[in-house]
Structures are given as structure tokens and as C-alpha cells.
Amino acid sequence: MTTIYTGGPIYPHADGRAVEALAVRSGRVLHIGTLEDARTVAGPGARLHDLGGDTLLPGLTDAHVHVWKVGQLRTTLLDLREAGSPDELARMVRERHAQLPPGVWLWGRGWNETRQGASPDRALLDALAPGRPVLLTRTCAHIHAVSTAALERAGIGPDTPAPPGGEIDYEGGRLTETAYGLVFDAMPAPTQAQYEAWILAGLEYLHSLGFTAATDPAVDAPLYAAYRALDAAGRLPIRVNLLYIRRPDGGSQTLPLPEKHLSPFLRCNSVKFFGDGGLSGATAAVSVPYRNTEGPSQGVLRFKTEELYELAREAHVAGFRIGAHAIGDVALDQLLSVYARLAEEHPSGPRHRIEHFGLPSAAHLRLARELRVIAVPQPVFLHELRANYDRFVPHELAGQVFPLRAYFDAGLDVAFSSDGPVVRELRPLAGVRAAVAEPYVPGMEVTVAQALGAYTRGGAVAHGDEHERGTLAPGSLADLTILGGDPFQTEPQDLPGIPVRGAVLASQAPVESERV
């Protein structure tokens, strides 16, 4: 069966240049151009799909979203992201405590001291949930507040040393970076059925927002097994690229390289490293001290450079792509030096990514271009986390905060993403709005075409399947996103209000989206 889409603007390259018709046969693009030519190429019997004025784009990709954690927050975890005050956060924790059986862990996520006006600490959690182990993860997932019972179950006392790359504030009940693993390891391990349910909840939500693909950027062995089971059963609703984590967030154990997996809906030929912490919580590794912290702080580096190089070299030589988290300028120095050494000593290896790329200098951008590094920033951070940057970022680095235009001007391949559930807003057009209208650094806004390109072709480049999707050309996969308005004819502040009509993967029929 051949389907011809027409009756609305069709942007094969998401760049503002529209065509009249798109013909699709057996899940592949057959023709783009005029309706008359599409009918001629399609032949008799083609089905006409009238867009009714809707806009058709190549399928959108979120190149960095923690899928299972999105699903977990939408189903079982206490979601603190909407709490607007300390009292509201306290009410939510107290109510969840009353609902849970004695001794069961209370796990929540999403607090942000800039939004709520205060940070939860051990004394507060002990008062709100007496005797209960409580773990409240900050929105960035790099800082965690825990109760006394949680510390006891994890065997953490006043003199417990922090693991490398982490910090423990016992009195305050605060765990930073890798120290989180001490508590996480004391919690009941999720079952594969739970992981599968969380994955599906996250992917179905992303599908409803118009995404046809996503990268889940920190997957360990149990989570990988759940993904593979869902793929084998044909249950993945969108295409997923996995970054398999070599050292789990909060852990000290180095995991072996995984078995590669490449199927139409699931890819795992990439690994993940955490280079530093987060910028919104002042744990990214920076060259000058943060402002407004309790004591002098320049963030945390997770690895010694030689250790990171050896782990990266093992993956690189084995043909694995690397997606490494690096936000602060010191972390970027370290990671780019590792990538440069890999390119010099093993020049035939795959391309690599930098997740976030938060505080790049001009020198970082030039070197990244030379190394063909793919940049994966999150424009929606500029909307949701701006107040945190205003509070913490050193004045000397304020001109380097997610300079989106500079990535493009440097000639990098750029893939946009949300990093959900770090942020509440996962809608792609909210990311486009932030990219084109809310730069942190004046003059660093991008065009709508650049932003949409980073959600389409850029996302495919980051996944490593740009030869198959990301643009709509004859022979490419017909992964499509259909919008109820034209982003090229919409004021930036109104972009998030454009409804998503559906996200179509190859030969699937259009699926009605959730109205958001």
C-alpha cells in the first residue's frame, strides 16, 4: 500500500522549505514533491491522507531522556517537581508517608531549592516520616536528601568515607554524586516487570508528545534486559538508542562492555560515562568557585583522567560510541583531551558524543569540531533552570552557559534533548521556544530551522542512524511527526501550544496524541 500525504505544509528537512506531497510505500519514503508527481510515481490505488492543514515533519528525537525514570515518576515515584514552597513539599512527603506500609522506602524526586525556597534535610525528613527510610532526589539527580533510617539501612555513619567522586554530609542527610550509590544499593532492587512497566510508561508518554525516537542515556544490565525483552516481544512504541553505563550513577563498580544490539526499534552500541555533576546544583566541575554555596566549591570530577581514558579506550577500540556527561569547563577539558588522545592513537574508531556540553569555551568548540564530536545540549534548561544558573554560575563563566548558537557556528552536529525528568517540560516545541527565544547568553539564540533540525536530523546523527532517518528523502524510513500548526509561521512564545496530532513510525497508521 502506498500513502500520499498532502493538504498541509510538509517539511522534508525541517528547514522551512515545504513540499506539496509525500508518498510512502512499505514504511519508506517513495517520493517528495508535487501532488501530481507523487500520484504518478505511486501509481493507481494509492491512499490519499489529507493533512487538513496540519504540518508534517521528519520524526522527532529526544536525544537524551531518562525513559524509565520518566515512566517511574508518572506511575510510582513521588513527583516533587510541582511543589512551589517548602510547605507544599512537606505536605506531599507527609501524605505519601501516611499511605505507605511501615518500613517501606519513600522515594521521591524533583526538589529544587530555587523553586521551593529551601532544601530538604535529614531533620525535616525524620519529622515528616518518623522511622521511615526516605530518599528524595534533587531534580538534577546529582544531590540527594535522606532520612536517618535511610542512612542506617545503608550503613552510613558519621565517619563513613565518601566514595571517590562523591560527598557525604551525614548531619544534613545530604549525598552528592557517587555517594548516592550507598543508599540506592540498600533499597530493594526493582524487578524486570517493574522496569518494563516504567519503560513503557515513559515511551508511551514520549510518543504522545510527537517523538518517534529517544536515547535513554544511562542503562545498566537489568534495565538493558528489560529493554531487550520488550523489543523481542514487539512492544517498544518508538525507536530507542541506549547508552550503556560503564559505572552506574552512584556506584563504584565498573561494568563490562555489553553485548551490542541493533534492531529496527532498539540500538545498543554506545556506552556512557559521567564526567562531572550538574550545573543547576553547583556540582559540575568548574575552574573558578561557584557563587552562593555553603562553602567554596568547584564541583566534582568523577574520574581521574587516566582512568577515564583507559575505560574510554576499551570501548572505542571495541567499536562502541561514547556518550559522556560533561558540563563544567574543567570536565570538558578532561573529556576532550581523552577524545583527542583516542583520535590520535586509534583514529579509525567511531564518533562520540558530549552530553550537555554546558560551559564550553571557544577552544572547546574548535577542538570538538576537529574531533567530529556530537553535541547533545538541553535547550529547555534555559527556561526551567535559569534561576539556578543566576544563583550559582561564576561571573567568569556566565558568558558560556549553553551557548546554543555557538555550537552551530562552530560546525558541530547538534542533537537537542530534554534530559527528562530533570525538567518538567518534555514537549519538543517547548525546547524549540527556549532555543530560539530564551538564550542565557545574549545573542546565542538559534533559528527555528536550526532547532527543529537538532530534533530531527541531529537526533538521528546522535543515534548513528542518520542514513535511515532524520530527514524525509526517497528510501528513508517514513518516521513522521504531525503537528496541528506550522512552527515556521508561529511566534516563538506560542510554539509549545501547537498540538501534536500524531507520531507515525514507518508503516504504522497515525496515532492520536495526548493533548498537552
N, C-alpha and C positions, 0 to 999 in steps of 0.2 A: 504494500500500500504506500502510495505517495501522498503527502500532505503539503499543500501550499498555504503558507501564512501570508496574509495581506490585510489591508484595511487599517493600517496604523504604521507609525514610524518603526522601521527595522534598522538597527544599527549593528552591522556585522562585526565592526571593530570597536564598538562602544566609544566612538570618537566624534560623534555629531554628524557624520555623513550617512544619510539614510538611503535605503533602497526600498523599492515598492513591494517586493515579494521575496520569499524564501521558500524553496522547495526542499522537502526532507523525504528520504526513502530509506527504509530499514535502519532508522536511527542515525543516518549520516546525512550531512548537507549535500544535496544534489545540485542546487543552483541558487545563486543570488542575483537579483537584477530586477528587470521589469516583470510585471504580471504576465504580459504576452509571452515573453521568452520563457518564463517559468512553466507556463502551460504547454508550450511547445516541447520543452525538454522532458516534462513529466509524462506527457502522452495522455491518452484517454483514461478515464477512470480515477483521476487524481481527486482527492478530497480537498475542498477549499475551507480553510479555517479563517473566518473573518475576525480580526482582532478588535473590531468595533471601536477603533480609535486608540486602543491600548498600545503600549510601546514594547518592543521585543529587543532583548539584549542577549549576548552570549551569557551562558550560565555564570552566576556569581560565585566566587570562592571566598570563604573566610580562611585566610592562610595561617591563623594561629588562634584557636579557640579550644578551651579545655572541655571537650564534649561531655565526658561523663560527669564532670563537676557541674556543668550547666544543668544536665539532667538530674543530678543529685539535689541541687537547690530547688528545682521545680517539683520534686517529689518528696524527699525525706529530710533534707538538711534544713535547719533553722536559718532563714534568709534575713540577714540584718541590714541589707543594703538600703532599705527604705526607711530605716529608723532615723528620725530627724533630730533627736535630742537624747541626752543620757537617760531621761526618764522613760522615753519610748523604748530604748534598747533594754532597759531594766525590766520593763513590763513584759516584753517579748520573751526574755530569758526566764522570768518568773513563771509565766504561763506555760512554757514548754516543760519546765521542771515539774509543774503540777500534773502534767499529762503523762509523764514517763514513770515506769515502774522503778522501785528503789534499786540503786546500784547501776542502772543503765547509763551509758555515756550520753551527755548532752553535747551535741556538736553543732556549732553554728558558724556562719561565715558572712563577712561583708561589713564589719565595723570600720569606720574611718573617722579618726579623731577630728578631722577638719569638718566633716559633716555633722557629727553628733556633739562636738564641743568638748569631748573628753574620751580617754581611752579606758576600757575595762581593765581591772587589775584583779589580783588574787583575792584581796579582801572583799571586793564587790561581788565576785562570783561566789565566794563562800557564803555571803549573806543572802544572795538571791537563790542559791541552790545548795542548801546546807548538806554536807556529806556526799554530794554527788560529784563524780569526775566530769569536769566541764572543759571543753576546748572550743574557744572562739577564735577563728582565723580572721585576721585583718583582710580587707578587700584585696590587697596585693598578694596575699598568700605567702608573704615573707616574714610576717610577725604574727605571734600567736599569744593569746591570753589564756591562762589555765588556772584551775582551782587547786586548792591544797590536795584534795582527793585525787586529782589527775596527776599531780607531782608524785604523790605516794605510790600510785599504781605503776608509775614509770620508774620508780626507784630513784627519783631525783631528790637530793637533799641540799643543804646549804653549801656543802663543799664539793658537790658533783662537778667535775670539769666539763666544760663545753666541748663538743666535738670540733674538729678543725672546720673552719668556715661558719661557725655558729656562736651564739652568745646565750647565756642563761642569766636572767635576773630572778633569783629564787624568791626574794622578798616580794617583788612586784608580780610574780607569776607571769613573767614575760619570756618567751622563747623566740629567738631570732634565727632565721635561715636554717642551717642543718640541725640545730638543737631540737627542732620540731620533731625529728625522727624518733627521739627518745620517748615521746608521748604517743606518737602515732603507732609505734611498734607495740605499745601496751594496750591498744584498742583491739577489739575483735576484728579479725580480717574479714572484709566483705566476701561473700560467696560469688561464684561466677554468675549465678542467676541475678544477683543484685547488680553486678557490673553490667550485665546485658540490659537490664531494665533501665539503668541510668544512661547507658549509651543510646538506647533507642529514644528515650525521652529527650535527650539533648539533640540528636539528629533530626527527630521529627519537628522539634521547635525550629531549628535552623532551616529546614525545608520550608516550613510555613513562612519564614521571613524572606524567601526567594533564593536561598543558596542551593546550589547543585553540588557543591564540594566543600570540604573543610579539612584542615590539618589539625589533628589532635597532637599537641606538641610535648607530651611527657607521659609516655606509655611504658609500663613495666610488664613483667611476664604474665601475671594474672589478667591484666587488662587486655594484653595482646591476645591471650587465649580466648577471651570473651569476644573480641572483635572477629577473630578467625571463625569462631563458631557461628556468629551472626552472618558472616559472609558466606560460609558454606551452606547455610540454610536459606540464602537469598533474601535476608531480612534487612539489609542496610538500605535506607531510603535515599541516601545521597552518597557520592563518592568520598572516600576518606583516605587521607595520607597520614601515616603515623610517624612521629619522631620517637624512636625507642630510647628510653633514658638509660644511660650507662651508670649513672649514680643517682638513685632516686632522691627526689627533693626531700631533704630531711634525713637522708641516710649517709652512711659512710662506706657501705659495700659497693664495689664496682661490679656491675652485671656484665656477663659475657655478651659478645655481639649476638644479635638474634638471627634466626633463620629469616632470610628475605622472603617476601610475599608480594606478588604482583598479580592482581586480578582486576577485572573491569571496575569493581567497586571498592577494592581495598589494596593499598600500597604500603609496604614497609620495607624501604631500602635506605632509611635515614636514621641517624642517631641524634641524641640531644645531650647537651651539657649546660649546666647553669654556671655562668661565669661570675655573676655577682647578684646583688639583691635588686630591690625596686626603688624607683625614684620618688614615688609618692610617699613612701615611708622612710626615706632617707637611709636606705641600706645599699643602694647602688654604689659601686666603688668609684670615688671621685678624687681629683688631685688636690682639691682645697676643701676645708671643712664646710659641712652643711651649716646653715643658719637655723636658729631656734630649736636646737636639740638639747636634751638634758645635760649632755656633756660633749666635749669635742668629738666629732665623728666624721670619718671619711668613707663610711660604708664597709662592705665586706667583699673580699675576693674569695671565691670558693676553692680555687686550685692554686698550687704553685705552678709556675709557667712550664717547667719541665714535665711535671706530672700531666698537665693538660695536653702538652704536645704528644707525649707517648700514647695517651688514650686516643687522641685525635688521629695520630699516625696509623694506629692499628685499624681504625675504621676506614680511613682514607685509602690505605693500601688494599683493603678488602673490598673496595668499591662502594662503600657507604657514603652517602651525602651526610653532611653535618649541619644541624641547626643549633647554634649555640646562643644562649641568652647572654647578651652583653648590653648594658645600658649606660653605665658611667664611663667617663673618658678613660679612666685607668683600666677598666675591663676591656674597652675597645682597643687600647694599646696592646694589652696582653693577647687578646684573641686574634687581632690582625697580624701580630708577629708570629703566632702559631700558624695561621693560614699561609702567610708568606713563606715560612720555612717549609711547609708541606709542598707548596707550589715549586719551590726551588729544588727540593730533594726528591720529590715524587711528582713530576709535572704532568703525568698522564691521568691523574685522579679526577673524580667528579667535581662539580660545582658545589659550593657550600653557601649557607645562609647565615645571616645575623638576625636573631630575634630581638626586636625592639630598636636597637641602634639609636639609643636615646639622646646622647650628648656628643655627637660627632664633631670633630674639628674639620677644617678644610683638608688637612693632611690625611685624616682617617678616610674621608670620602675619596680622595685621589687614590689611595692605596687599595681601597675596596674596589674601585673601578678597574685597576690594573689586575686584580685577582679575580675579577668577574663574580664578586660576591653579590648575592641577592639580599636586598634589604627588606625586612618584614616589620614595619612600624605599625602603630595603632593610632590612627588619627582621632578616634573618639576619646582618647586620653586627654586631648586638648580641651574637650568640653567638660568631662566629668572630673578630672583630676587637677584642673588649673589652680584651684585654691591651695592644693598641696604643694605644687611647684612654687607658687608665690611664697609660701611659708618656708620651704626648706632649701631650694636650689641656691647655691652660692652665686653672688652677683657676678663673679668672674665667668660663670658658665651659663648665665641666663640667656645669652645670645646663641646657645647651641641646643636648646630644648626642642627635640623633634622638629628639625627644620625641613619640612617635607619637600619644599621646592628645591632645596639644595641636593636632595637625593637624585631628583630628576635631572637637575642641571649638571650633576657630576656624571650622568650617563649610566646610572645604575638601573638594573631591573628591580622594580619595586612592587611588592605584594602587600596590599592593605589587609588588616585584620582587626579583631575586636579584643582579643585576649579574655573574652568572657570566661568565667563570671567575675573577673576582676572589675569589670564595669557592669552597670545595669543595662546599658543600651547596646543591643547587638544588631539592630537594624542596619543594613549596609548603607542606606541613604542618610542615616544619622552620621555615619563615618564620612560620607561624601561631604555633608554640610560642614563638619568640623574641618575637613581638609581644605575646603575652598573659602571658608568664611571665618574660621576661628584660629588662625595661627598664633602660637605663643610668641614667636619672634616676628615682628612686623616685616612684611614683605615675603614671608615664607609660605603663603597660601599657594595652592595649585589650582589648575583649571578643572572643570567638571570632567573633561575628556581624560585628563591625567588620572583623576581619582577613579573613574569607572574603569579605566584601563588597568589600574592596580588591583581592582576587584575581579577582573576578567582574565586578560592575558597574563598579567603579573601573577595572579594566583596560580595559573597553570604552570608558569615558569618555576615558581616556588615548589610545586609538586613534582616537577620534572616530566610533565606530560603535555607540554605546550605543542608538541607535534600532533596531538589528538584533539585538543580543546582549548578554550580561551578566546578564540575568535571563530566566526562562522564563515568558513571557506569551503568550497567543494571538497568533499572527502572527510571533513572534520566531524567529530561527534556532535549531534544536534542536541546539546545541553543548552536549554533556553531559560531565561528569566523574563516573565511578562509583568509589566508594571501598568498601573492604572493612570499614568500620567507620564509626560515626557520630561526627564530630568534636564535636558538641554534647553527647555523652554520654561523652567521653573525657577523662581527666586531661591537663592541658597537656603534662607531660613525656612522655606516651605518644603524642602526636599524630604525630610522624614515623614511628612504627611502623605506622600504619594503611596497609594495602596499597592500591595503586591497581589497580582491576580493568580500567579502560579509559577512553579518551578518545574520544568519538564526535563527529564533525563532521557536522551536518545529517543527510543520509540515509544516511551510512555505517553499516555494521554495527559493533558494539562490537569494539574491538581489545584483545587481551590485553596487559597492560602488562608491562614488565620488573619483576621483583621486586627491590625495593631495601630 
